[in-house]
Amino acid sequence: MFTGVTVRDDTLSFRAYTTTKGGSTELYDAYSIKKTAVKPNKVENAKATLTADGQVKLTWNAPGTGSAVEGATAFTSRTMQWARTGRTQSVILTERPPTAIP
């Protein structure tokens, strides 16, 4: 048995196949997952500022139109650190060693 995976636009599809005793391949099962959430517009006025204590503060304004931003993820490869935020409009990155990744 093996599975084929297809990604197109907003749909992820799976098709599972089986091989018969005679050597032919038959479709065993198939299903798709379709994303229906509306993509939000881009944030506006994104800015990074260095704070007095050496942290980087990222700020932005929510999009003026369209769906609200549900959350954001910031990542810096130099320190291998990431931070997540919900509906707030800022996140602070602090210097941490790579072993501190949550």
Z-matrix of the N, CA and C atoms (Angstrom, degrees):
N
C 1 1.439
C 2 1.530 1 107.75
N 3 1.323 2 116.67 1 142.04
C 4 1.455 3 121.31 2 176.17
C 5 1.517 4 108.71 3 -146.87
N 6 1.336 5 116.24 4 162.38
C 7 1.455 6 121.68 5 -176.11
C 8 1.522 7 110.31 6 -125.23
N 9 1.310 8 116.06 7 137.57
C 10 1.451 9 122.09 8 173.44
C 11 1.519 10 108.69 9 -105.42
N 12 1.325 11 116.63 10 138.00
C 13 1.462 12 121.97 11 -178.65
C 14 1.524 13 108.02 12 -120.89
N 15 1.340 14 115.80 13 133.26
C 16 1.462 15 121.96 14 178.76
C 17 1.522 16 109.09 15 -127.79
N 18 1.337 17 116.52 16 133.74
C 19 1.461 18 121.88 17 175.78
C 20 1.521 19 107.29 18 -118.74
N 21 1.347 20 115.55 19 121.98
C 22 1.462 21 120.98 20 178.23
C 23 1.514 22 108.66 21 -139.34
N 24 1.314 23 116.17 22 122.87
C 25 1.467 24 122.57 23 177.63
C 26 1.531 25 110.89 24 47.49
N 27 1.325 26 117.73 25 -103.91
C 28 1.457 27 121.25 26 -175.81
C 29 1.528 28 112.95 27 -111.11
N 30 1.349 29 117.73 28 19.50
C 31 1.460 30 121.01 29 -176.04
C 32 1.526 31 111.06 30 -128.75
N 33 1.331 32 115.21 31 134.10
C 34 1.460 33 124.07 32 174.42
C 35 1.522 34 106.34 33 -112.25
N 36 1.345 35 117.43 34 119.02
C 37 1.464 36 121.46 35 -176.10
C 38 1.521 37 111.46 36 -117.74
N 39 1.326 38 115.24 37 143.55
C 40 1.463 39 123.12 38 177.83
C 41 1.528 40 108.65 39 -123.96
N 42 1.324 41 116.54 40 136.25
C 43 1.456 42 121.84 41 174.58
C 44 1.529 43 106.49 42 -132.54
N 45 1.317 44 115.81 43 119.33
C 46 1.466 45 121.38 44 179.41
C 47 1.527 46 108.76 45 -99.53
N 48 1.320 47 115.99 46 133.83
C 49 1.460 48 122.28 47 -178.88
C 50 1.513 49 110.08 48 -120.89
N 51 1.314 50 115.62 49 153.53
C 52 1.458 51 121.28 50 174.92
C 53 1.528 52 108.36 51 -129.11
N 54 1.289 53 116.53 52 153.82
C 55 1.457 54 121.40 53 178.44
C 56 1.525 55 108.70 54 -104.28
N 57 1.303 56 116.38 55 131.14
C 58 1.464 57 120.94 56 -179.05
C 59 1.525 58 110.03 57 -81.26
N 60 1.339 59 115.78 58 169.32
C 61 1.471 60 120.41 59 177.43
C 62 1.519 61 111.49 60 -61.24
N 63 1.330 62 116.37 61 -29.63
C 64 1.461 63 120.32 62 179.60
C 65 1.524 64 113.53 63 -78.08
N 66 1.362 65 117.03 64 -6.78
C 67 1.452 66 120.35 65 176.76
C 68 1.524 67 115.02 66 99.01
N 69 1.324 68 116.95 67 -5.05
C 70 1.467 69 118.02 68 178.19
C 71 1.532 70 110.21 69 -82.97
N 72 1.310 71 116.11 70 163.43
C 73 1.469 72 122.16 71 -179.76
C 74 1.515 73 108.81 72 -110.18
N 75 1.337 74 116.29 73 133.23
C 76 1.457 75 121.19 74 179.97
C 77 1.519 76 110.05 75 -126.95
N 78 1.343 77 115.78 76 146.17
C 79 1.461 78 121.13 77 175.58
C 80 1.522 79 108.72 78 -68.37
N 81 1.323 80 116.43 79 126.76
C 82 1.461 81 121.96 80 -179.89
C 83 1.529 82 111.28 81 -97.69
N 84 1.346 83 117.17 82 -44.15
C 85 1.461 84 121.67 83 -179.02
C 86 1.531 85 108.58 84 -159.74
N 87 1.325 86 115.83 85 154.48
C 88 1.465 87 120.47 86 178.57
C 89 1.522 88 108.90 87 -149.88
N 90 1.334 89 115.37 88 140.28
C 91 1.464 90 120.00 89 175.05
C 92 1.520 91 109.12 90 -157.51
N 93 1.336 92 115.12 91 160.87
C 94 1.463 93 121.53 92 -178.99
C 95 1.517 94 110.15 93 -134.25
N 96 1.316 95 115.03 94 153.42
C 97 1.463 96 122.79 95 174.19
C 98 1.519 97 106.25 96 -120.44
N 99 1.337 98 116.40 97 123.99
C 100 1.455 99 120.17 98 -178.52
C 101 1.525 100 109.84 99 -112.96
N 102 1.323 101 116.25 100 129.06
C 103 1.459 102 121.77 101 177.86
C 104 1.522 103 108.46 102 -78.56
N 105 1.328 104 115.88 103 126.34
C 106 1.458 105 119.72 104 -178.47
C 107 1.523 106 112.70 105 -115.27
N 108 1.339 107 117.39 106 -6.91
C 109 1.465 108 120.08 107 179.73
C 110 1.526 109 109.82 108 -66.76
N 111 1.308 110 116.10 109 143.53
C 112 1.458 111 121.64 110 179.26
C 113 1.527 112 109.26 111 -79.93
N 114 1.319 113 116.60 112 132.22
C 115 1.461 114 121.49 113 179.01
C 116 1.527 115 108.97 114 -74.36
N 117 1.347 116 117.54 115 126.37
C 118 1.473 117 118.84 116 -179.94
C 119 1.528 118 111.33 117 -72.66
N 120 1.319 119 115.36 118 157.95
C 121 1.467 120 120.21 119 173.93
C 122 1.519 121 108.89 120 -69.94
N 123 1.334 122 116.35 121 163.24
C 124 1.468 123 121.26 122 179.96
C 125 1.525 124 110.36 123 -67.59
N 126 1.345 125 115.19 124 148.62
C 127 1.458 126 119.19 125 175.75
C 128 1.526 127 109.07 126 -68.11
N 129 1.326 128 116.69 127 159.65
C 130 1.461 129 121.73 128 -177.52
C 131 1.525 130 109.90 129 -114.76
N 132 1.311 131 116.51 130 151.40
C 133 1.471 132 123.88 131 175.67
C 134 1.524 133 113.30 132 54.99
N 135 1.318 134 117.22 133 44.48
C 136 1.469 135 120.53 134 177.13
C 137 1.524 136 108.92 135 -66.46
N 138 1.356 137 116.35 136 135.96
C 139 1.466 138 120.43 137 -175.76
C 140 1.528 139 109.46 138 -147.86
N 141 1.322 140 117.07 139 142.33
C 142 1.466 141 123.37 140 174.54
C 143 1.521 142 108.37 141 -113.68
N 144 1.341 143 116.79 142 128.95
C 145 1.471 144 121.21 143 179.24
C 146 1.520 145 109.22 144 -127.32
N 147 1.327 146 115.67 145 141.33
C 148 1.459 147 121.60 146 175.93
C 149 1.525 148 108.14 147 -89.06
N 150 1.343 149 116.69 148 123.26
C 151 1.462 150 120.53 149 -179.60
C 152 1.518 151 110.49 150 -84.35
N 153 1.325 152 117.28 151 168.45
C 154 1.466 153 122.46 152 -177.93
C 155 1.523 154 112.22 153 -60.81
N 156 1.321 155 117.56 154 -30.35
C 157 1.470 156 119.84 155 -178.63
C 158 1.530 157 113.04 156 -93.22
N 159 1.337 158 117.91 157 15.50
C 160 1.457 159 121.77 158 173.09
C 161 1.517 160 115.20 159 87.16
N 162 1.299 161 117.67 160 7.97
C 163 1.453 162 120.28 161 177.35
C 164 1.521 163 109.81 162 -88.72
N 165 1.321 164 115.82 163 159.63
C 166 1.460 165 120.98 164 175.36
C 167 1.517 166 107.28 165 -107.80
N 168 1.327 167 115.83 166 124.54
C 169 1.456 168 120.63 167 178.66
C 170 1.520 169 108.67 168 -107.39
N 171 1.340 170 116.14 169 122.18
C 172 1.452 171 121.97 170 177.38
C 173 1.520 172 107.88 171 -100.62
N 174 1.318 173 117.01 172 129.40
C 175 1.469 174 121.10 173 178.17
C 176 1.517 175 108.92 174 -131.07
N 177 1.326 176 116.11 175 158.20
C 178 1.450 177 122.31 176 178.74
C 179 1.516 178 109.00 177 -162.42
N 180 1.319 179 114.76 178 164.81
C 181 1.460 180 121.90 179 174.16
C 182 1.520 181 108.24 180 -103.76
N 183 1.316 182 115.42 181 142.89
C 184 1.458 183 119.96 182 176.62
C 185 1.524 184 109.25 183 -62.71
N 186 1.322 185 118.18 184 153.78
C 187 1.461 186 119.94 185 178.09
C 188 1.527 187 110.61 186 -58.48
N 189 1.321 188 116.55 187 144.23
C 190 1.457 189 120.91 188 -179.75
C 191 1.515 190 113.21 189 -70.89
N 192 1.341 191 117.22 190 -26.04
C 193 1.456 192 121.42 191 -179.97
C 194 1.520 193 109.52 192 -137.21
N 195 1.308 194 116.38 193 168.06
C 196 1.460 195 121.31 194 176.46
C 197 1.514 196 112.57 195 86.02
N 198 1.318 197 115.94 196 -168.64
C 199 1.459 198 122.35 197 -178.07
C 200 1.521 199 111.20 198 -67.04
N 201 1.329 200 115.91 199 150.03
C 202 1.462 201 120.89 200 177.07
C 203 1.524 202 110.05 201 -71.32
N 204 1.325 203 116.65 202 148.56
C 205 1.454 204 121.46 203 175.06
C 206 1.521 205 107.61 204 -73.02
N 207 1.332 206 117.10 205 126.62
C 208 1.469 207 121.59 206 -177.22
C 209 1.521 208 112.18 207 -85.24
N 210 1.318 209 117.99 208 -24.49
C 211 1.458 210 121.07 209 -178.46
C 212 1.517 211 109.65 210 178.92
N 213 1.322 212 116.62 211 171.35
C 214 1.460 213 121.36 212 -179.26
C 215 1.517 214 108.98 213 -144.94
N 216 1.312 215 116.34 214 151.37
C 217 1.457 216 122.18 215 175.96
C 218 1.519 217 107.87 216 -126.34
N 219 1.325 218 116.69 217 129.58
C 220 1.464 219 121.90 218 176.80
C 221 1.519 220 107.66 219 -114.25
N 222 1.328 221 117.63 220 140.74
C 223 1.460 222 121.64 221 -177.09
C 224 1.514 223 108.81 222 -143.31
N 225 1.316 224 115.93 223 135.04
C 226 1.460 225 120.52 224 173.66
C 227 1.523 226 108.19 225 -122.74
N 228 1.310 227 117.68 226 126.83
C 229 1.457 228 120.70 227 -176.15
C 230 1.531 229 112.32 228 -76.97
N 231 1.319 230 118.09 229 -20.91
C 232 1.466 231 120.21 230 -178.44
C 233 1.526 232 111.11 231 -64.32
N 234 1.307 233 117.36 232 -42.29
C 235 1.461 234 120.17 233 -179.78
C 236 1.522 235 111.88 234 -106.82
N 237 1.340 236 116.54 235 0.34
C 238 1.465 237 121.08 236 -178.23
C 239 1.529 238 110.51 237 55.29
N 240 1.289 239 116.60 238 41.35
C 241 1.457 240 121.37 239 -178.08
C 242 1.510 241 110.05 240 -116.03
N 243 1.318 242 116.51 241 143.73
C 244 1.445 243 120.34 242 175.54
C 245 1.515 244 109.19 243 -134.62
N 246 1.299 245 116.02 244 159.60
C 247 1.463 246 121.41 245 178.31
C 248 1.512 247 108.04 246 -142.98
N 249 1.310 248 115.97 247 143.64
C 250 1.467 249 120.32 248 177.89
C 251 1.510 250 109.58 249 -119.08
N 252 1.297 251 114.87 250 149.73
C 253 1.450 252 120.19 251 177.26
C 254 1.518 253 108.69 252 -139.41
N 255 1.299 254 116.07 253 153.56
C 256 1.462 255 120.62 254 177.29
C 257 1.508 256 110.04 255 -87.42
N 258 1.309 257 117.85 256 -125.93
C 259 1.461 258 121.97 257 -176.60
C 260 1.523 259 113.23 258 -78.65
N 261 1.321 260 118.19 259 -2.69
C 262 1.464 261 119.31 260 178.96
C 263 1.516 262 109.68 261 -65.91
N 264 1.326 263 116.09 262 166.20
C 265 1.452 264 119.28 263 -175.48
C 266 1.521 265 112.77 264 -115.25
N 267 1.334 266 116.15 265 30.44
C 268 1.454 267 119.63 266 173.57
C 269 1.520 268 109.77 267 -158.14
N 270 1.309 269 115.60 268 158.41
C 271 1.459 270 122.26 269 175.92
C 272 1.526 271 106.67 270 -149.01
N 273 1.339 272 117.02 271 144.39
C 274 1.468 273 121.09 272 -179.78
C 275 1.524 274 108.96 273 -114.05
N 276 1.329 275 115.87 274 128.23
C 277 1.461 276 122.10 275 175.69
C 278 1.517 277 108.37 276 -101.08
N 279 1.315 278 116.22 277 129.48
C 280 1.459 279 120.57 278 177.52
C 281 1.518 280 109.63 279 -113.22
N 282 1.311 281 116.73 280 155.99
C 283 1.460 282 121.60 281 -179.75
C 284 1.517 283 108.54 282 -74.54
N 285 1.328 284 116.62 283 120.18
C 286 1.457 285 122.49 284 177.41
C 287 1.512 286 109.44 285 -137.80
N 288 1.314 287 118.25 286 150.38
C 289 1.457 288 119.60 287 176.10
C 290 1.532 289 110.15 288 -70.33
N 291 1.331 290 118.96 289 157.51
C 292 1.457 291 122.04 290 -178.26
C 293 1.523 292 114.12 291 -55.60
N 294 1.311 293 119.34 292 -27.81
C 295 1.463 294 121.52 293 -178.53
C 296 1.518 295 111.86 294 -71.23
N 297 1.320 296 118.69 295 -10.04
C 298 1.464 297 121.39 296 -176.93
C 299 1.528 298 112.95 297 -90.50
N 300 1.331 299 118.02 298 9.14
C 301 1.470 300 119.53 299 179.74
C 302 1.524 301 108.66 300 -64.70
N 303 1.329 302 117.82 301 128.69
C 304 1.467 303 119.60 302 179.24
C 305 1.512 304 112.01 303 -69.37
